[in-house]
Amino acid sequence: MTKYNGKERRRWMVSDKTDREILLVIAERLENHLNNFESHKTSFDNHLLDDKKSFAFLNKSVYIGMGILAVVNFLGIATIIKILK
């Protein structure tokens, strides 16, 4: 913090600008960030729509893999129980 006209100001505030000008610059930067976010979100949404079939196939593959692991796990536990009896 630096002193400016008896008030504490943050260093990033330029002393020759009024508060209104500073707020306009901040608002413009926020608007730019929002526009960048919207464009990234739109491109990501388009990517998801293009690869919808791939994701559906991946989802089925994961469920099939989980089912196989469950069967193998069950058979392994059944074998261990038989050995211990």
C-alpha positions in Angstrom: 0.0 0.0 0.0 1.2 3.5 -0.8 0.0 6.9 0.5 -1.9 9.0 -2.0 -3.7 12.2 -1.0 -3.7 11.1 2.6 -5.5 7.8 1.7 -3.9 4.4 1.3 -4.0 3.1 -2.3 -3.0 -0.2 -3.7 0.2 -0.1 -5.8 -1.6 -1.1 -9.0 -3.7 2.0 -8.9 -2.2 4.7 -11.1 -2.2 8.0 -9.2 -3.1 10.1 -12.3 -6.3 8.2 -13.0 -9.6 8.8 -11.2 -11.4 6.1 -9.4 -14.0 6.0 -12.3 -11.3 5.4 -14.9 -9.7 2.7 -12.8 -13.1 1.0 -12.4 -13.7 1.2 -16.2 -10.3 -0.5 -16.8 -11.2 -3.2 -14.3 -14.6 -3.7 -15.9 -13.1 -4.0 -19.3 -10.6 -6.6 -18.1 -13.3 -8.6 -16.4 -15.4 -8.5 -19.6 -12.4 -9.8 -21.6 -11.9 -12.7 -19.1 -15.6 -13.5 -19.3 -15.5 -13.6 -23.1 -12.4 -15.8 -23.0 -14.1 -18.2 -20.6 -17.3 -18.3 -22.8 -15.2 -19.1 -25.9 -13.3 -21.9 -24.1 -16.6 -23.3 -22.7 -18.1 -23.3 -26.2 -15.2 -25.1 -27.8 -15.2 -27.7 -25.0 -19.0 -28.2 -25.4 -18.4 -28.7 -29.2 -15.7 -31.2 -28.5 -18.0 -33.2 -26.2 -20.7 -33.2 -28.9 -18.3 -34.4 -31.6 -17.0 -37.2 -29.4 -20.4 -38.3 -28.1 -20.1 -41.8 -29.6 -16.6 -42.2 -28.3 -17.7 -41.4 -24.8 -20.6 -43.8 -25.0 -18.3 -46.6 -26.1 -15.8 -45.7 -23.3 -18.7 -45.8 -20.8 -19.8 -49.3 -22.0 -16.2 -50.5 -21.9 -15.7 -49.3 -18.3 -18.9 -51.1 -17.2 -17.8 -54.3 -19.0 -14.4 -54.1 -17.4 -15.9 -53.6 -14.0 -18.2 -56.6 -14.5 -15.3 -58.8 -15.5 -13.3 -57.7 -12.4 -16.3 -58.4 -10.2 -16.6 -62.0 -11.6 -12.9 -62.6 -11.3 -13.0 -61.3 -7.7 -15.9 -63.5 -6.8 -14.2 -66.6 -8.3 -11.0 -65.7 -6.4 -12.9 -65.4 -3.1 -14.8 -68.6 -3.8 -11.5 -70.4 -4.5 -9.9 -69.1 -1.3 -13.0 -70.2 0.8 -12.8 -73.7 -0.8 -9.1 -74.0 0.1 -9.6 -72.8 3.7 -12.4 -75.4 4.3 
